Structure formats: C-alpha cells, structure tokens
Amino acid sequence: MQALPQMQRVRQTFPADRVAVIGLHTVFEHHEAQGPLALEAFLHEYRYAFPVGVDAYANGDPLPLTMRAYAMQGTPTLMLIDAQGRLREQHFGVLDDLVLGVALGRLLGEVDAAEAGAAGASP
C-alpha cells in the first residue's frame, strides 16, 4: 500500500510541531484477521513512526464510526485538517507526492501568514 509509506515520508519531512500525521485503522471486512494485535505487529514490523488509532463500531452498523462520519468511500482516504481543526481536503486514494506537498505547503503558509499578522499587530 502506497499511502502508509507516503505518510511516513511526510512524518520524516515536516517537524512534528508543524504537521501531525495520524493514521486510522478502519476495518470494514475480515475483522478477525485485522484486529488491533495484527495492526500493532504490522506497525512494528514496518517501523511506522506515527500514531494509528482503531476506528470503532456502533450497534451493528457495518461501517466504523469515523468512516461513516466523514463519508469515506474506502481506504486509503487522506484528510487534511487545518490548524483550526477544519477539514480542508478529503481524497479517496493516494495523492501524488507533489500534489500532497503543495496542499501541505498551502496550509502551512496560512499558519505562517496568520502568525506574521499577529506579530505585526503587537506593539
């Protein structure tokens, strides 16, 4: 799967205080084989250095909660959330590295501009 190596590259490229990479293990088939223990072994074996949560289920719904809440079409799904916690982009599948880099640069530029504006407003 290309998405996880790409997220590892993002994690290694950007400072953790500027870009947070968080994975979400969303199992919608083969539940027994893809549980938390299998996930833990996989992450350890491939040395992924970002946190990965496990999507939860509610009362017989076949889709996990986060997958349903964000109307995800499947995996991998990339979501970019800005510094204010707003979902800015959502993409089903893997984005080209350059396209992802531009999107991240745009969001980081917004933060830099806001911080420069705030610094300029101080006496």
Buried (B, 14 or more C-beta within 10 A) or exposed (E): EEBBEBBBBBBEEBEEEEBEBEBBBBBBEEEEEBEEEBBEEBBEEEEBEBEBEBBEBEEEEEBBEBBBEEEBEEBBBBBBBBEEEEEEBBBEEBBEEEEBBEBBEEBBEBEEEEEEEEEEEEE
